[in-house]
C-alpha cells in the first residue's frame, strides 16, 4: 500500500479504534492491532525452576531458602513483566479519515507508526457501513461497541472490508459520518444507515 505523508493542515476525523482487522467473505483475514507477544514461555519455565527450588528448600528444612524462593516466586514474574513493558511497550492501533482518505497506524505512544502505517485513498473506498452492537458481559453489564466497515478495492483482488471497532458513543459515530459526507473526495462513497444489534435476552441464550 502507498504511504501518505501527513501535513499539519490535514484535519483528522478520529475513529479511536480498539480493534482493527481485515475481513473477506465473512472470514477474518488478519488483525492489525494484535498486542505484542509477551515472554509467557520464559516466565513459565522460570516459575517451574523457582517452584522446584522451593520444594527442595522445604525438603531440606531450610527456612531461609523457603522464604527466599517464596519471595522470588511472587516478585520475579512481576519484575520481568514490568521491565518488558518498559522496554517493549504494547502496540496500539490508530485510525482516522482526512481530506484524502483513511489512515491506519499501529505502534507505541513514542513511535505510533513503528509497526505499520497504511494510507487508503478515498478513490479505493466504495462503502462505509456502520453497526452498533450491545454485548452482555454478565455481572459487568452491557458494553456498547460501534464498528466501521470500510469496503476497499485495495486489498487483494476481491472486495475486502476493514473493520474498525470503537467504544465511542453513537453521537460520535454519527458525527464521523456527517463529517465524512462533507468531504469532496468522499462523495462517491455509499454510507448506509447504522445497523443496531441489541444484546440477546436471557431466554434467547437458553
Backbone torsions as a table, in degrees:
resi	resn	phi	psi	omega
1	UNK	NA	146.0	178.8
2	UNK	-73.3	145.9	176.4
3	UNK	-93.1	152.0	-178.8
4	UNK	-125.4	128.3	-179.5
5	UNK	-88.8	122.6	-178.0
6	UNK	-73.1	151.0	171.4
7	UNK	-120.5	161.5	-176.7
8	UNK	-67.6	-20.6	-176.1
9	UNK	-86.1	-8.9	-178.5
10	UNK	-71.7	124.2	178.0
11	UNK	-86.5	121.2	-177.1
12	UNK	-91.5	138.8	170.0
13	UNK	-105.4	94.5	-172.0
14	UNK	-71.1	141.6	179.2
15	UNK	-108.2	-14.6	177.6
16	UNK	48.3	63.2	-174.8
17	UNK	-77.0	148.1	168.9
18	UNK	-106.6	-22.7	-177.5
19	UNK	-152.8	132.0	177.8
20	UNK	-129.9	127.2	-178.5
21	UNK	-147.1	163.8	178.5
22	UNK	-105.2	138.6	179.8
23	UNK	-133.1	144.0	173.5
24	UNK	-146.7	128.2	-179.2
25	UNK	53.6	44.5	177.7
26	UNK	63.2	20.4	179.2
27	UNK	-120.7	127.7	179.3
28	UNK	-73.5	121.8	-177.3
29	UNK	-87.6	-44.7	-176.9
30	UNK	-161.2	151.9	177.4
31	UNK	-107.4	125.6	-177.1
32	UNK	-89.3	-6.6	-176.1
33	UNK	-123.5	37.9	178.0
34	UNK	-68.4	139.5	177.2
35	UNK	-69.1	156.5	177.7
36	UNK	-63.4	147.3	179.2
37	UNK	-67.2	142.0	179.0
38	UNK	-109.0	153.6	-175.6
39	UNK	-78.8	53.5	-176.7
40	UNK	-64.5	-35.8	-179.1
41	UNK	-64.5	-45.5	178.9
42	UNK	-64.1	-39.1	177.9
43	UNK	-64.4	-39.6	-178.9
44	UNK	-64.3	-44.5	179.3
45	UNK	-66.7	-40.4	178.8
46	UNK	-64.5	-36.6	178.8
47	UNK	-64.9	-38.7	178.7
48	UNK	-62.3	-41.8	178.8
49	UNK	-62.3	-43.0	-179.8
50	UNK	-66.5	-39.1	178.6
51	UNK	-65.3	-41.5	177.5
52	UNK	-61.9	-42.5	177.3
53	UNK	-62.5	-39.2	178.5
54	UNK	-64.7	-43.0	178.5
55	UNK	-64.1	-38.0	177.1
56	UNK	-64.8	-40.1	178.5
57	UNK	-65.0	-38.8	177.4
58	UNK	-64.3	-41.9	-179.7
59	UNK	-64.0	-35.3	179.3
60	UNK	-80.0	-14.5	-179.4
61	UNK	75.1	21.9	-179.0
62	UNK	-92.5	104.9	-176.0
63	UNK	-66.9	-34.0	-179.7
64	UNK	-64.0	-43.5	178.2
65	UNK	-66.9	-37.2	178.4
66	UNK	-60.3	-47.3	178.8
67	UNK	-64.7	-38.7	-179.7
68	UNK	-64.8	-49.6	179.3
69	UNK	-66.1	-35.9	177.5
70	UNK	-61.6	-42.7	178.5
71	UNK	-65.9	-39.3	179.0
72	UNK	-64.4	-40.3	179.5
73	UNK	-60.8	-35.0	-178.7
74	UNK	-79.7	-40.8	-168.2
75	UNK	-100.3	-29.1	-177.1
76	UNK	-61.8	-48.7	178.8
77	UNK	-58.9	-39.7	178.9
78	UNK	-65.2	-39.3	178.2
79	UNK	-65.2	-42.2	-179.8
80	UNK	-63.0	-45.6	179.9
81	UNK	-62.8	-39.1	179.1
82	UNK	-65.3	-41.8	179.5
83	UNK	-66.5	-43.5	179.6
84	UNK	-62.6	-42.2	179.8
85	UNK	-65.0	-32.7	178.4
86	UNK	-72.1	-43.6	-178.1
87	UNK	-78.1	-35.2	-179.5
88	UNK	-130.4	79.1	-178.2
89	UNK	-62.0	149.9	-178.0
90	UNK	-63.4	142.0	178.8
91	UNK	-79.6	150.3	177.2
92	UNK	-137.9	154.9	-177.0
93	UNK	-95.9	156.0	173.1
94	UNK	-142.2	146.9	-179.0
95	UNK	-151.4	141.6	177.8
96	UNK	-162.1	156.2	170.0
97	UNK	-97.4	150.0	166.8
98	UNK	-134.1	-162.8	-176.4
99	UNK	-68.9	-10.0	-173.1
100	UNK	-113.8	-25.3	-177.6
101	UNK	166.0	-157.4	-176.9
102	UNK	-105.4	133.5	177.6
103	UNK	-111.4	134.2	174.9
104	UNK	-124.3	130.1	179.3
105	UNK	-137.5	153.5	173.0
106	UNK	-145.1	131.7	-180.0
107	UNK	178.7	-162.8	179.7
108	UNK	-100.8	176.4	-179.7
109	UNK	-62.7	-38.0	-178.9
110	UNK	-82.2	-26.9	179.9
111	UNK	-134.2	76.7	-171.5
112	UNK	-62.3	-28.5	-179.1
113	UNK	-104.7	23.7	-172.7
114	UNK	-70.7	-32.1	-175.5
115	UNK	-92.9	-51.3	172.7
116	UNK	-150.7	157.2	176.7
117	UNK	-150.2	102.4	-176.2
118	UNK	-113.3	145.9	174.0
119	UNK	-128.0	129.5	179.0
120	UNK	-119.2	110.2	-177.9
121	UNK	-68.1	154.6	179.9
122	UNK	-59.4	-27.5	179.4
123	UNK	-61.3	-25.1	-179.8
124	UNK	-94.5	-4.8	-178.8
125	UNK	-100.3	126.3	-177.5
126	UNK	-104.1	-27.4	-172.3
127	UNK	-156.3	141.0	174.1
128	UNK	-128.2	99.5	177.1
129	UNK	-96.5	158.1	179.9
130	UNK	-136.2	149.9	175.9
131	UNK	-141.5	153.4	176.6
132	UNK	-121.4	128.3	-176.1
133	UNK	-130.8	135.2	176.2
134	UNK	-103.8	124.9	-177.5
135	UNK	-113.9	127.2	-179.9
136	UNK	-86.7	116.6	179.8
137	UNK	-103.7	24.1	177.4
138	UNK	70.6	-121.6	-177.4
139	UNK	-64.7	-23.0	-179.8
140	UNK	-82.4	-3.5	176.5
141	UNK	85.1	-164.5	-178.9
142	UNK	-93.7	141.8	176.9
143	UNK	-119.5	130.6	-180.0
144	UNK	-96.1	124.6	175.6
145	UNK	-116.9	139.9	171.6
146	UNK	-116.1	141.1	-176.6
147	UNK	-131.3	132.0	171.3
148	UNK	-95.4	125.3	177.1
149	UNK	-107.7	101.0	-175.2
150	UNK	-98.8	113.9	179.4
151	UNK	-90.5	125.8	-174.5
152	UNK	-130.9	149.3	175.2
153	UNK	-92.4	0.3	-172.1
154	UNK	-81.4	-25.7	-177.0
155	UNK	-91.5	124.8	174.6
156	UNK	57.5	-154.6	-176.1
157	UNK	-100.7	-25.5	-177.4
158	UNK	-107.4	179.8	-179.4
159	UNK	-68.5	126.8	179.4
160	UNK	-128.9	137.5	179.7
161	UNK	-110.0	147.6	177.1
162	UNK	-105.3	122.3	180.0
163	UNK	-98.9	120.9	179.3
164	UNK	-119.6	104.4	-177.4
165	UNK	-95.9	142.7	-178.8
166	UNK	-145.7	158.0	175.1
167	UNK	-104.5	18.0	175.5
168	UNK	-65.9	164.2	-176.4
169	UNK	-72.7	163.2	176.7
170	UNK	-64.3	-33.7	177.2
171	UNK	-64.7	-38.3	177.8
172	UNK	-65.7	-39.6	177.7
173	UNK	-61.9	-45.1	179.7
174	UNK	-64.4	-36.8	177.8
175	UNK	-63.2	-41.0	178.3
176	UNK	-61.4	-45.4	-178.8
177	UNK	-65.3	-38.5	178.9
178	UNK	-65.8	-43.5	179.2
179	UNK	-67.7	-36.1	177.7
180	UNK	-64.2	-39.7	-179.4
181	UNK	-66.8	-19.0	-179.5
182	UNK	-90.0	-4.1	-179.7
183	UNK	-81.4	126.7	-177.8
184	UNK	-58.6	-36.2	-177.2
185	UNK	-75.8	-8.7	-175.7
186	UNK	-111.3	12.4	-174.9
187	UNK	-66.9	-23.4	-178.7
188	UNK	-82.0	-10.5	-174.3
189	UNK	-78.0	130.6	177.2
190	UNK	-79.2	129.0	-179.9
191	UNK	-127.1	90.6	179.4
192	UNK	-71.7	168.9	178.3
193	UNK	-63.8	150.3	179.5
194	UNK	-66.2	132.2	176.8
195	UNK	-93.6	137.3	-176.2
196	UNK	-111.6	132.1	179.0
197	UNK	-124.2	96.8	179.6
198	UNK	-69.1	158.2	177.0
199	UNK	-65.7	140.5	178.8
200	UNK	-65.4	145.8	178.5
201	UNK	-75.8	169.0	-178.7
202	UNK	-62.8	-34.7	180.0
203	UNK	-68.5	-30.7	179.4
204	UNK	-74.6	-25.7	-179.3
205	UNK	-81.3	-18.9	-177.5
206	UNK	-95.6	NA	NA
